[in-house]
Amino acid sequence: MIENFLAGSSALFGDPFTIGIFVFGVIGGMLFGAIPGVSMLTLAAILLPFTAGLEPAQGVMLFAVIYCTGTYGGAITAILFNIPGSAENAPTAFDGYPMTQKGQSGKAVGAAVLCSAIGGMASALVMMTATEPLANWAIRNIGPPEIFALVFFGLAVASTVGARTIWKGWMSVLIGLLIATIGQDPVGGINRYNFGLTDLAAGIAFVPAILGFFAVSEIFVQAEKKASGKYKAPKVSMTFPSFLELWMHKIAVFRSIIVGFFCGILPGIGATLAAFMSYGEAVRWSKKKEEFGKGKLEGVISAETANNAATGAAMIPLLALGLPGGALTAMMVAVFQMHDLQPGPLVFMLSPDLIWIVFAAMFYANLSILLIGVLETKTILNLLKIPFQFLAPLILMLATTGAYISRGLVLDVMIMFAAGIIGYLLRRTGFSIPAIVLGLILGKIGEQNFAQGMQMVHYDIGTYFSRPICTVLIAAGAITLLSSIYRAFTSAKTAE
Amino acid sequence: MGRLTRHNLVEAAIFFLIVAVFFGFSFEFNQPIEIYIFGATAWPRVIIGLLLIATLGNLWFQYKHGSATQGTLGQSEDRPDFSAPGTIPRMVAVLLTPFLFAWLLKPVGIYSSAPFFIAAIIWLFGERRWKAILLMTVIIYVVFIGLFLMILNAPLPQGNMSPFYDFSAWILTMNAKLQGI
């Protein structure tokens, strides 16, 4: 492994042009992740056509680097503006944004820098060691029934996060799932709910929907606060967490690396579930559960360690099985295809150089977060000094461009603003935006794998449950669901 | 009526309408798939059924407990407030302006409509000093053009109506000349 890593490193740093691409990916991923309203997906969408002119290893490496640093960058907007750069940063906002409102933004961002780097580097090391055995195991044990079971489990967890009541949590997930049914059905290719619009045949694109639900709805919430005179400018602070404060959370970091890695390795779910589960586990193991959601450092640490720990792991299903774990890894499949390559077990045999350049680049990208993250973060913290009436149109312009350029459709801009209005109304009435987005992302994956799984077992539910991993995951989802059904009927906190 | 408010009933009515519309439209694609016995409608209809149950449960909860909350993770304690005079008309304007901008993108293009949109948003967010509005509009417009047109060469909507299309073409020509230099 060490020889391969060194070979990958020398291939990466032996060519000035490749170094240039690496540096561009590191800075671009961080910047686009950290600018409110755009994300690493925006940058990836813009760059996708240009990768055709690069070597396959350079193109895939660029996207892998953007994935690592963009995942960290998304935490900055989640913490400072309550706008997660992508779905995997959503749990970071639960405690990060309240910390900003309390004047502890520097502490939250500092923890995100360190924990993203630790989580990412640990994941990269485990990825290098364990890719081949894990790939072999996954090939034998993970099929459509297991993926559907994972989606079910992920959605059961998501319904308990962020909404004002459990009923509204379920409604949020179901709205996301319903939106995901728009477009062609994944089995027969039959058009569903396109209402006569041919552009809707491909369904609702993730980028405009995510931009609308998170970025645009946040602008509307801030506009409402401005109009009602309740707006409070976020307090800027440059106090980073002390070593002692971080050392006190070592168990949370370790637990989050494990949760992040194992969630990240699962195809189709990846970093988003990792961050949600890690946050959930942090609450479950905490003696002061009531402090979560109100600005607790451990909430930021758990979510950020896990989502970066998932980045390395997410490469395993992509490279070993050809299954993307999210929107960015799906774009990486397109990079492979542009070069007449198909990600999957054959890549390990045919292009080991490519694999090890990508692995080495991901390790160094996470190290870069630690080295330049602090410097860049201090610059970004100054963004908070700009009055929001000047920041809002900039965010809306960037979001408009991000929504448009992914497919070149004005319809996507319309969808983004519609999602913004719907998101604003749902947020103000106690629904959970992260649950809606998770339902939207996992809906089609869930349906496709359910259908494939049922075909595999010849529609026999008994055979479905004879698969141990599938049984464990469905049981875990069912227990989560049953406990929340019990709480839905028995618990109620009187409003003030 | 229990503890139900008019707001709760409106919310439930909207969700019932969504359920009815999606269920109604599901008959448009209700056709068998040879390789899959559940067809194209089974998955959406299960979701619609579950959404109906969850909406009824939510209505029951609000009937019993009013605006009480339950112990879910990460819920916001922030509540909307429209009590200040002029909040609702201003919010309607804030919500509709981006739609107007999006609708104008096809005929007018982004290069012509963006300055007006930027200025309108700054004004709607409460800024009344016209010099500040003008200056910030120019700065944001220049940053936007610099980033997406000059650095990233992103293909943006140019409009299809004269003279807006001509203005977009002039900006693109200027950019090409600058890139050449």
Chai-1 contact restraints between the chains, C-beta under 6 A:
chainA,res_idxA,chainB,res_idxB,connection_type,confidence,min_distance_angstrom,max_distance_angstrom,comment,restraint_id
A,I46,B,L152,contact,1.0,0.0,6.0,A-B,restraint_1
A,I46,B,A154,contact,1.0,0.0,6.0,A-B,restraint_2
A,F94,B,G74,contact,1.0,0.0,6.0,A-B,restraint_3
A,T160,B,T72,contact,1.0,0.0,6.0,A-B,restraint_4
A,V161,B,L73,contact,1.0,0.0,6.0,A-B,restraint_5
A,V161,B,G74,contact,1.0,0.0,6.0,A-B,restraint_6
A,G162,B,G74,contact,1.0,0.0,6.0,A-B,restraint_7
A,G162,B,Q75,contact,1.0,0.0,6.0,A-B,restraint_8
A,A163,B,T72,contact,1.0,0.0,6.0,A-B,restraint_9
A,R164,B,T69,contact,1.0,0.0,6.0,A-B,restraint_10
A,R164,B,Q75,contact,1.0,0.0,6.0,A-B,restraint_11
A,T165,B,Q70,contact,1.0,0.0,6.0,A-B,restraint_12
A,I166,B,Q70,contact,1.0,0.0,6.0,A-B,restraint_13
A,W167,B,A54,contact,1.0,0.0,6.0,A-B,restraint_14
A,W167,B,G57,contact,1.0,0.0,6.0,A-B,restraint_15
A,W167,B,N58,contact,1.0,0.0,6.0,A-B,restraint_16
A,W167,B,F61,contact,1.0,0.0,6.0,A-B,restraint_17
A,G169,B,T72,contact,1.0,0.0,6.0,A-B,restraint_18
A,W170,B,A54,contact,1.0,0.0,6.0,A-B,restraint_19
A,M171,B,A54,contact,1.0,0.0,6.0,A-B,restraint_20
A,L174,B,I47,contact,1.0,0.0,6.0,A-B,restraint_21
A,L174,B,L50,contact,1.0,0.0,6.0,A-B,restraint_22
A,L174,B,L51,contact,1.0,0.0,6.0,A-B,restraint_23
A,L177,B,I47,contact,1.0,0.0,6.0,A-B,restraint_24
A,L178,B,I47,contact,1.0,0.0,6.0,A-B,restraint_25
A,T181,B,P44,contact,1.0,0.0,6.0,A-B,restraint_26
A,D185,B,A40,contact,1.0,0.0,6.0,A-B,restraint_27
A,V187,B,I33,contact,1.0,0.0,6.0,A-B,restraint_28
A,V187,B,Y36,contact,1.0,0.0,6.0,A-B,restraint_29
A,G188,B,I33,contact,1.0,0.0,6.0,A-B,restraint_30
A,G188,B,A40,contact,1.0,0.0,6.0,A-B,restraint_31
A,I190,B,F29,contact,1.0,0.0,6.0,A-B,restraint_32
A,I190,B,A40,contact,1.0,0.0,6.0,A-B,restraint_33
A,R192,B,F29,contact,1.0,0.0,6.0,A-B,restraint_34
A,Y193,B,F25,contact,1.0,0.0,6.0,A-B,restraint_35
A,A223,B,V94,contact,1.0,0.0,6.0,A-B,restraint_36
A,E224,B,M91,contact,1.0,0.0,6.0,A-B,restraint_37
A,K226,B,F125,contact,1.0,0.0,6.0,A-B,restraint_38
A,K226,B,G126,contact,1.0,0.0,6.0,A-B,restraint_39
A,A227,B,T87,contact,1.0,0.0,6.0,A-B,restraint_40
A,A227,B,R90,contact,1.0,0.0,6.0,A-B,restraint_41
A,A227,B,M91,contact,1.0,0.0,6.0,A-B,restraint_42
A,S228,B,D81,contact,1.0,0.0,6.0,A-B,restraint_43
A,S228,B,A84,contact,1.0,0.0,6.0,A-B,restraint_44
A,S228,B,T87,contact,1.0,0.0,6.0,A-B,restraint_45
A,G229,B,A84,contact,1.0,0.0,6.0,A-B,restraint_46
A,K230,B,D81,contact,1.0,0.0,6.0,A-B,restraint_47
A,V283,B,L73,contact,1.0,0.0,6.0,A-B,restraint_48
A,G293,B,G74,contact,1.0,0.0,6.0,A-B,restraint_49
A,Q389,B,I122,contact,1.0,0.0,6.0,A-B,restraint_50
A,Q389,B,F125,contact,1.0,0.0,6.0,A-B,restraint_51
A,Q389,B,G126,contact,1.0,0.0,6.0,A-B,restraint_52
A,Q389,B,E127,contact,1.0,0.0,6.0,A-B,restraint_53
A,F390,B,M136,contact,1.0,0.0,6.0,A-B,restraint_54
A,A392,B,I121,contact,1.0,0.0,6.0,A-B,restraint_55
A,A392,B,F125,contact,1.0,0.0,6.0,A-B,restraint_56
A,P393,B,I118,contact,1.0,0.0,6.0,A-B,restraint_57
A,P393,B,I121,contact,1.0,0.0,6.0,A-B,restraint_58
A,P393,B,I122,contact,1.0,0.0,6.0,A-B,restraint_59
A,P393,B,I140,contact,1.0,0.0,6.0,A-B,restraint_60
A,L394,B,I140,contact,1.0,0.0,6.0,A-B,restraint_61
A,M397,B,F144,contact,1.0,0.0,6.0,A-B,restraint_62
A,T401,B,F148,contact,1.0,0.0,6.0,A-B,restraint_63
A,I405,B,A154,contact,1.0,0.0,6.0,A-B,restraint_64
A,V410,B,L105,contact,1.0,0.0,6.0,A-B,restraint_65
A,V410,B,K106,contact,1.0,0.0,6.0,A-B,restraint_66
A,V413,B,A102,contact,1.0,0.0,6.0,A-B,restraint_67
A,M414,B,A102,contact,1.0,0.0,6.0,A-B,restraint_68
A,F417,B,P98,contact,1.0,0.0,6.0,A-B,restraint_69
A,F417,B,F99,contact,1.0,0.0,6.0,A-B,restraint_70
A,F417,B,A102,contact,1.0,0.0,6.0,A-B,restraint_71
A,I421,B,L95,contact,1.0,0.0,6.0,A-B,restraint_72
A,R428,B,P80,contact,1.0,0.0,6.0,A-B,restraint_73
A,E447,B,W43,contact,1.0,0.0,6.0,A-B,restraint_74
A,A451,B,Y36,contact,1.0,0.0,6.0,A-B,restraint_75
A,S491,B,Q70,contact,1.0,0.0,6.0,A-B,restraint_76
A,A492,B,H65,contact,1.0,0.0,6.0,A-B,restraint_77
A,A492,B,A68,contact,1.0,0.0,6.0,A-B,restraint_78
A,K493,B,A68,contact,1.0,0.0,6.0,A-B,restraint_79
A,K493,B,T69,contact,1.0,0.0,6.0,A-B,restraint_80
A,T494,B,A68,contact,1.0,0.0,6.0,A-B,restraint_81
A,A495,B,S67,contact,1.0,0.0,6.0,A-B,restraint_82
A,A495,B,A68,contact,1.0,0.0,6.0,A-B,restraint_83
